[in-house]
């Protein structure tokens, strides 16, 4: 059954092993890349410092909650002039910094939150097997950047309006309608 779970894993991750139970799936994985670039100086490094495990919640699978135990390496920067001595490997397309849920789960929560709001959205995602509070859904909606819209070059405004028994002529004077 574990081989059927593997296509559901984000592509930058390599699965080490999968633990299945009747109500949950725990997937232990790591990042695929061997070298990682320093976020400050952008120099590639393979110098190992330490490692830690991040527990991420992912989309449910067949009614089971899915947890990704992501083994993250900390590396030393190879550039001796760089201010940053150590850094952790990361892929922002899988998970954002300090988050406990994958980007695809956060995106689903955001879509539900935009469509339904807090309480109704929390009720729906709980029925779908992704337990989250209404406040968290609203926090996710507020945290996303608002897309910038193009400013219109020309704005057309009507300079006349029909009002009960009155109308304006071309010169802007109001005339009483007869009749």
C-alpha positions as CSV (number, residue, x, y, z in Angstrom):
1,X,0.0,0.0,0.0
2,X,2.9,2.4,0.6
3,X,3.8,2.5,-3.1
4,X,0.3,4.0,-3.8
5,X,1.1,6.9,-1.4
6,X,4.4,7.9,-3.1
7,X,2.9,9.8,-6.1
8,X,1.1,12.1,-3.7
9,X,4.4,13.4,-2.2
10,X,5.7,16.8,-3.4
11,X,8.5,16.3,-6.0
12,X,11.4,17.9,-4.0
13,X,11.0,15.2,-1.3
14,X,12.4,11.7,-1.1
15,X,10.4,9.2,1.0
16,X,12.5,7.2,3.5
17,X,9.6,5.1,5.0
18,X,5.9,5.2,5.6
19,X,4.0,4.2,8.7
20,X,0.4,3.3,8.3
21,X,-2.4,2.9,10.9
22,X,-6.1,2.8,10.7
23,X,-6.6,6.5,11.2
24,X,-3.3,8.1,10.2
25,X,-0.4,8.0,7.8
26,X,3.1,9.2,8.8
27,X,5.5,9.8,6.0
28,X,9.2,10.2,6.9
29,X,11.1,12.0,4.2
30,X,13.9,14.4,3.4
31,X,14.8,16.9,0.6
32,X,16.2,15.5,-2.6
33,X,19.1,18.0,-3.1
34,X,22.6,17.3,-1.9
35,X,24.0,20.8,-2.1
36,X,22.1,23.8,-0.7
37,X,22.8,27.5,-1.4
38,X,23.3,29.9,1.5
39,X,20.4,32.4,1.6
40,X,22.8,35.4,2.1
41,X,25.8,34.8,-0.2
42,X,24.1,32.2,-2.5
43,X,27.2,29.9,-2.4
44,X,26.6,26.2,-2.5
45,X,27.5,24.1,0.5
46,X,27.6,20.5,1.5
47,X,29.2,21.0,4.9
48,X,27.0,19.2,7.4
49,X,26.3,20.9,10.8
50,X,23.2,19.1,12.3
51,X,19.7,18.0,11.6
52,X,16.2,18.2,13.0
53,X,12.7,17.0,12.2
54,X,9.8,19.2,11.2
55,X,6.3,17.7,11.6
56,X,4.0,19.0,8.8
57,X,0.3,18.3,8.3
58,X,-0.6,17.5,4.7
59,X,-3.8,16.8,2.7
60,X,-5.7,13.8,4.1
61,X,-5.7,10.5,2.1
62,X,-8.8,8.3,2.1
63,X,-10.1,9.7,5.4
64,X,-6.7,9.4,7.1
65,X,-4.8,12.3,8.5
66,X,-1.3,12.6,6.8
67,X,1.7,13.8,8.7
68,X,5.1,14.4,7.0
69,X,8.1,14.1,9.2
70,X,10.6,16.1,7.3
71,X,14.2,15.5,8.1
72,X,16.0,18.9,7.6
73,X,19.7,19.4,7.5
74,X,21.5,22.4,8.9
75,X,24.6,23.3,6.9
76,X,27.7,25.5,7.4
77,X,28.3,28.3,4.9
78,X,31.4,27.6,2.7
79,X,32.1,31.3,2.3
80,X,34.2,32.5,5.2
81,X,33.3,36.2,4.5
82,X,29.6,35.5,4.9
83,X,27.9,36.7,8.1
84,X,25.6,33.6,8.2
85,X,27.5,30.7,9.7
86,X,24.8,28.0,9.5
87,X,21.5,27.7,7.6
88,X,18.8,25.1,7.1
89,X,17.8,23.7,3.7
90,X,14.4,24.7,2.6
91,X,12.1,24.7,-0.4
92,X,9.4,27.4,-0.3
93,X,7.3,25.6,-2.8
94,X,6.7,22.7,-0.3
95,X,6.5,24.6,3.0
96,X,7.0,28.2,4.1
97,X,9.3,29.0,7.0
98,X,7.9,28.3,10.5
99,X,4.7,26.8,9.1
100,X,3.3,23.4,10.3
101,X,1.3,22.7,7.2
102,X,2.3,22.1,3.6
103,X,1.7,24.9,1.1
104,X,-1.0,22.8,-0.7
105,X,-2.9,22.3,2.5
106,X,-2.6,26.0,3.3
107,X,-3.8,26.9,-0.2
108,X,-6.8,24.7,0.3
109,X,-7.6,26.3,3.7
110,X,-7.2,29.7,2.1
111,X,-9.6,28.9,-0.8
112,X,-12.2,27.6,1.6
113,X,-11.7,30.6,3.9
114,X,-12.2,33.1,1.0
115,X,-15.3,31.3,-0.2
116,X,-17.0,30.5,3.1
117,X,-15.4,32.5,5.8
118,X,-14.2,31.3,9.2
119,X,-16.9,29.2,10.9
120,X,-18.4,27.7,7.8
121,X,-15.0,27.1,6.4
122,X,-13.8,25.4,9.6
123,X,-16.9,23.2,9.6
124,X,-16.3,22.1,5.9
125,X,-12.7,21.3,6.3
126,X,-13.4,19.3,9.5
127,X,-15.9,17.3,7.5
128,X,-13.2,16.7,4.9
129,X,-10.8,15.4,7.5
130,X,-8.6,18.5,7.9
131,X,-9.3,19.7,11.5
132,X,-8.6,23.5,11.8
133,X,-10.2,26.3,13.8
134,X,-12.1,29.2,12.3
135,X,-9.5,31.7,13.6
136,X,-6.7,29.8,11.8
137,X,-8.6,29.9,8.5
138,X,-9.1,33.6,8.8
139,X,-5.5,34.1,9.7
140,X,-4.4,32.2,6.6
141,X,-6.7,34.3,4.5
142,X,-5.3,37.5,5.9
143,X,-1.7,36.4,5.6
144,X,-1.8,36.0,1.9
145,X,-0.8,39.0,-0.2
146,X,-3.5,40.8,-2.0
147,X,-2.9,40.7,-5.8
148,X,-2.1,44.0,-7.3
149,X,-4.6,45.2,-9.9
150,X,-3.7,47.3,-12.9
151,X,-4.7,50.9,-12.5
152,X,-7.2,51.8,-15.3
153,X,-6.0,54.5,-17.8
154,X,-9.4,55.9,-18.5
155,X,-12.3,56.0,-16.0
156,X,-15.7,56.6,-17.4
157,X,-18.3,58.2,-15.2
158,X,-21.9,58.9,-16.2
159,X,-22.7,62.6,-15.8
160,X,-26.4,62.2,-15.8
161,X,-29.0,60.0,-14.0
162,X,-32.7,59.7,-14.2
163,X,-34.5,60.7,-11.1
164,X,-38.2,60.6,-10.4
165,X,-39.7,63.1,-12.8
166,X,-36.5,64.9,-13.5
167,X,-33.9,64.6,-16.2
168,X,-30.8,66.5,-17.2
169,X,-30.1,67.9,-20.6
170,X,-26.8,68.0,-22.4
171,X,-25.8,71.2,-20.6
172,X,-26.3,69.7,-17.2
173,X,-29.5,71.7,-16.4
174,X,-32.3,69.8,-14.7
175,X,-35.6,70.0,-16.5
176,X,-39.0,68.9,-15.3
177,X,-40.5,66.1,-17.4
178,X,-43.9,66.9,-18.7
179,X,-46.4,64.4,-18.9
